[in-house]
Amino acid sequence: MRLSISVRRLAGTAAATVLGLGMLLSPALAEAGFERWVAGFRQTAAESGISRSTYDRAFRGVNSIDPEVLEKARYQPEFTAPVWDYFDNRVHEHSVEVGRQMARKYKGTLDRIEQRYGVDRYILLAIWSMESNYGEILKNDKVMRNVVRSLATLAYADKKRAKFARTQLIAALKILQSGDIDESHLTGSWAGAMGHTQFIPTSYQAYAVDFDGNGRRDIWNSVPDALATAANLLRKNGWQAGKTWGYEVELPGGRKFPSGSLSLAKWQDLGVRRANGKAFPRGNDKAELKVLDGRGGPAFLATKNFFVLKRYNNADKYALAVGLLADEIAGYGGLVRDWNRPFTKLSFEEKQELQERLSVQGYYDGKFDGKIGEGSKSAIKAFQAQAGLTPDGHPSMEVLSRLRQR
C-alpha cells in the first residue's frame, strides 16, 4: 500500500486520533509516549511470568509504533470488499493449481494429518492458500512484520483493539520464552497472525503441535507443523470427519425461506435443490441458508463444518472461500451460478496481462500477480479516466481490450 503522507507524520496522526487527543502529536512526542508505554508494560509482562531477559530481547529495537499497522486495521476485506472482488482474488485458477501441486508434494504428511485429526486435506490446503498463499507471503518483507511491534502498536494506539492486543502480546512473549522460535523470526501480519497458517499467539498456544517431531512447534518454517496445527484447531472446535462444509443450491422463485438451521430433508421439502443436480447424501444433517450476493447470485446450505471454519476467521466470506477453494482443489468443480459482477470477468492469466499492460503504459508499478488490490484498482481508474471510460477500477474485459488496442 502506498501511503499519501510520510510514515512519521502518520504515526503522530494515528496516535492523536485513536487516543482522542485535542491536537496533533509531533513524531517525537508520539515516540516518547510509546516508549513510556513499553517501559510500563514490562511490569504487566512480569506478572504474567515473562522474564526480564525475554522482554528485553523482544523489545530490542522496538522504539516507535508501526503506522502501517494502524492503517491496515481500518480495512478488513472480509467485511468491506464486494463479494465478487473478495472471491475473485482468492478462488481462481492459480490458487487451485498450486493447491493441487502441494497436495502431491505433501501427500504423506496430509495422509498422516487426516488419519490423526480427521480433517479433510483439501480444506487444509485451502486455508494455507487463503492465509499465506502457500507460504509465499512469508517471503515478503513488506508484508511480514515484527509481531511484538505490531501488537504493541495496537495495544498502545488502537482503543478498539487494545485489550485484544495486550493479551496477544503477552502470549507472543510466552512463545518467544518457550524457545519454539527466536525473536528474529517472530514475524506475522499487522494483527499478529503468524506462520504458514496465520495463527494469532493465543491460538498458537492452544493448538500448535510439533508434527514433524523436531521438538519445536514451528509454524513459520515447518509445513507439517503448520498444517497439523490448523487441523488441530478445527478438530478441537468440532470438525465432523468425512462431512462437507456445505452445498451450492438452487432456490425456487417466489418463496421466502426461514432463517436458522433445518435438516437437508426439510430444505428439500421447501424446494431447495443442489445446484449440480445431485442428491443430498445425508438428509438428517442440519444446514443454514447463506445468500451473500442476493437472490440472483449463488446460494448455499452451510453445514456444521462451515461454522467450524468460522472459528478460524469469523466471516461468512472467509469460510465460504475456504470451502469453495477446497472443492476446486479436490476436483469437485466450481460454482454453477457465478457472482453478480458489473463487468465481464477476466481469467487469472488475463488479470496478469492487464497488470503488465498497465505497467508498460505507465499506470502501474506493482507485481503481475493477478490479484487486483488497491494499486491495481488505482491504475485501472487512471487508465479508464484517460480512455474516456467510467473510472470504476473494475478489472474488466473492456479495459483489457482497450489496453490491447494500444
N, C-alpha and C positions, 0 to 999 in steps of 0.2 A: 504494500500500500504506500502510495506517495503522499506524504503529509504536506499541507499547504502552508504550515508555519514551522519554524525551527523546533527541534526536539526540546531544547531548553525552555523556550517560551511555552510550549505545550505542557511541559511539566508544571510550570507555575500556574497556567490556566486551569489545568485539571485539578490541581490541589485546591485552588481557590474556589472553583465551582462546587466540587464534591464536599468540601469541608464547610461550605456556606460562609466563607469569609466575605467581608464587605468590599475588599479591594483586591486587585491582582497581586499575588505574591511575586517577588523577584526570584529568579532562579536560586540565588544564594540563600535567601530565606527559606525557600522550599526545601533545599537540600539540608539545611541546618535542622529544620523541623523533622525531616525524615531520619536524620542521624540520631536525634534525640529519641525518636520513637524506637529505633533499633536498639539503642542503649537501654531503654526502659523495658523492652520486650525480653531482654536477657533473663530477668527475674521470673517472668511467666514461663519461659522455657525451662529454667532450672527447677521450678516447681513441678514440671512435667517429666523430670528425670533426664533432661538434656545436660550433658557435661559442658564445662566452660570451653574445653578444647574443641568439642564438636561445634559449639556455637561460633567460636572464632573462625574455624575452618569454613563454615557455611557462609558467614557474612564477610569473609575476606574480599575486599574489592567492591562490596555492595554498599555504595555511599550515596546513591540517588535513586529516585523512583524510575520506573520504566514507563515513559509516557505512551508508548505504543500499546502497552497492556490496557491502559485506561481507554484508549481509542477503540481497541478491539472489543472491550467489554460492552460497548454500546451497540454492537452489531452482532447478532447471532442468527445465521441463515436458517436454522431450523424453524424460527418463529417469524422471520421477516421476508425471506425470499419467496417469490411466486412459486407455486407448486411445480410448474414445468421447469423453471430455472433450477430449482433445488435438485430435481431428479436428473435432468439432462447433464449436470455436472458430476454426477456420481454413478449413475447406472448407464453405461454406454459400452460400445464395442471393445474399447481398450481395457476397461476395468474387468470385463468378462474374460477376455483373452488372457490377461495376466493372471487372473484368478485360476484359470484352468492350468496355466503353466505351474503355478505354485501348488496346485492340487497334486500334480505329478511329482514335482520336486520334493514335497514333504509328505508323500503318501504314507511312509512308515510312521512318521510322527503323528499324522492325523488318524491313522488306524488305531494307534495306542490311546490317543486322546478320546476318540469316540468310545473305545472299549471301557475306559476308566470313568468318563463323565457322562456319556450318553448324549452328547451334543453333536448335532449334525455338522460335518466338516465344512459344508458349503456356507453355513451360517457363520462359522468362524472365519472363513476366507473373506466373506463379505464384510464382516466387522473390521478385519485387518485392512481391507481396501478403504473403507469409509474413514477409519481413524488415522491412517498414516500412509495411504497409497502404497500398501505392501512394504512399508518401511522406508520409502523414498524420502518422505518428509524429514526423517531423522537425519538425513544427509544435508539438509538445507539450513545453513547457519542463520539465514534471515528469518526463518520461521521458529526454529528451536531456541528457547530462551533459558536463562538461569532460573530454575524453579524457585529457589529461595527469593531472588529479587522480584519475580513476578508476584508471588504470594504476599511478600512484604509490601509491595506496591498497593495491592488490593486491600490489604489489612489496614494500611495507613490512610489511603486516599479514596476509597470507594465505600461510602456508607452502606450501600445496598449489599455488598459482599464482604464487609469487614469481618463479621463473625465467622462466616464460612472460611475466609482466607486465613484467619488466625488458627482455626482448627487444622486446616490443611498444612499450614506452615509447621506446626508442632509435629504433625505426622511425617512431613518431609525430613525434618531434623532427626526424627527417630529412625527413619530409613537410612539416612547417612550414618548415624551412630551404630546401626546394626552391621555395617560393613557390606551390605548387598551391592552398594555402588559407592564410588568416591565422589567428592564434591565437583570435580571437573566434568563428570558425566551425568550429574543430576540435572538433566535438562527436560524441558517439556513445553507445552503450549502456553499461551498467555494466561490461562487459568490454572496452570499447574498439572495438566494431564500429561502422563509420562509414557514413554516407550512405544513399541510397535502397536499396542492396542490401547494406548492413551488412558491409563488409569490415574485418577486423582489419588493423592497419597493415602487417604483413609481407606479407599477401596483396595489399594495395593496391600495395605496392612491386613485387610480382611480376607483377601482372596489370592494373593500372589503365591505361586508354587514354584518349586525348583524341579521342573520336569526333566531337565537334562542331567540331573544328578551331580552337578559340579559344586554343590554346597552353597550356591548363591541364587537368589530369586531375581534373575536379571532379565527384566522385560525390555531393556534397551538394546541388548546385544544377542540375546538368545531367542530365536523364533519359537522353539519348543516351549520355553518358559512363558512367553507372551501369549501364545495361542491356548496353552493349558490354563493359564490364569483367566483368560476370557471364558473358557469353558467352565471353570470352577465357579465363577460368578453366576453364570446362567443356571448351572445345576443347583446351586445353593438358593437361588431365587425361584425355583420351581419349574425349571425346564422339563417338558414332557418328552422323553426319549421316543423316537420313532414317529413323532407327530409334526405336522407342518405349523407354520406361523399363521396361515390363513389362505383365502382363496379369492381370486378375482371373480366377480359375479356380474350378471345382468339383472337389472331391476325392471319389473313390469311398469309400464307407463300409467300415469293417473292414479297412483296409490301413495299413501303415506305409510311410513314404517315406524314401528315402535323403537324407542331408544332402549339401551341396555342389552343384556345378554339373553339370547334364546338358543334353543337347540338348533342344529343344522336342519333337522327334520321339520321343525316349526317354520324356519325361514323358507324352506322349500314349499311348505303349505301356503305361505304368503306369496308365492310366485317367483321367488328368487332362485336363479339357476346359475351354475358355474359358467363362466364366460367361454370356456373351452368345450362345453357340451358334455363333459364327463359328470358322473355322479359323485356326490359327497361320499367319501369312504366310510365315515362313522357318523351316522345321523344323530347320535346322542351327544356328540361334542357340542359344547356351548360356543357361541360366537357373537360378536358385536359388529354392527354395520358401520363402515368407515367410508365416507364420501368426501374426499379432500378437494375435489375440483368441480363441485356442482353435479347436478344430475346428468349433464352432458359429458362428463368425464368418467374415468374408470371408477368402479365401486368395489369394495372388498368386504368380506366377512373375516374379521380378525379373531383368531382363537387364542387360547391361553398363552401360547408361546410368543405371540405378538406383544403381549403385556409384560412378559418376562424381558423381552428385548428393550422395553422402555425403562427397565431398571438400569440399563447401560446408559441411556440418554432419554430423558423423559419428554420425547416429542414424537407424535404420530408419524411425521415425515421421516424421521430417522429410522424408526422401527420398520416402516414400510419399505424404505430404500434398502435396508439390510435384507429383508425378505425377498424383494424383487430381484436384487442382485444375486443373492444365493441361488434362487431358482434358475436364473440365466446361466450362472457358472455351472450348475448341475446339468444343464441341457434341457430343462423343462419348458423353455420358451419364454418369450416376453409378454408384454401386455397385449390383450386382444383389442381393447379400446385405449387409444392414446390420450395423453393430456391435451387440454384445450390451450393450444398456443395461438397467439395473434400473428403468426407468421409460419412460413414453411421451414420445417426443421432441417438442420444440416447433420450429416454424419460426423463422427468424431474426426475422421481424416479431413473432411471439408472444413471443420472448425479450425483445425491446424492450418489449413491452406488460407483461411480467412485471416488468421493472425499474421501469417507470413506476408500476405499481400498488403495488409495494413502497415506492416513494418517497412516493407520496401518503399511504400509511398509516404513514409514519414509520420504515420499516425500512432504507431505502437512500438514500444521498446521492451516488451516483456518476452516471456518464453512462448514457444509454439507448442503449448501443452494440451490444446484442445479444450481447456477449461475457461469458460467465459466469466471471469471475475470483473472487478471494478475497473481494472486497467483496460481490459478488452472492451468493456462497455463504453468507456470514455472515448476510446479510439474509434469505435463504430459510430458513436454520436457525432464526433468531429467530422468523419468522412460523410455521414449522411447529410449533415448541415451543408457541407461544401458541394455535395452532389444534388442538392435540392430535394432530398428525401426527408420524411418525418424523422427527427432525431430521437428515436426511442431506444437506441442501444441494443436492439434485438439482433442476435446472430442469424440472420435470415438468408434464404437463398437469393432473395432480391439484392441484398447487399453484396453477397459473394459474386453474383452475376455482374453487377456494376463494376466491381473491382477487376473481374476478369476482362472486362472490355477496355481497361486502361493499359 
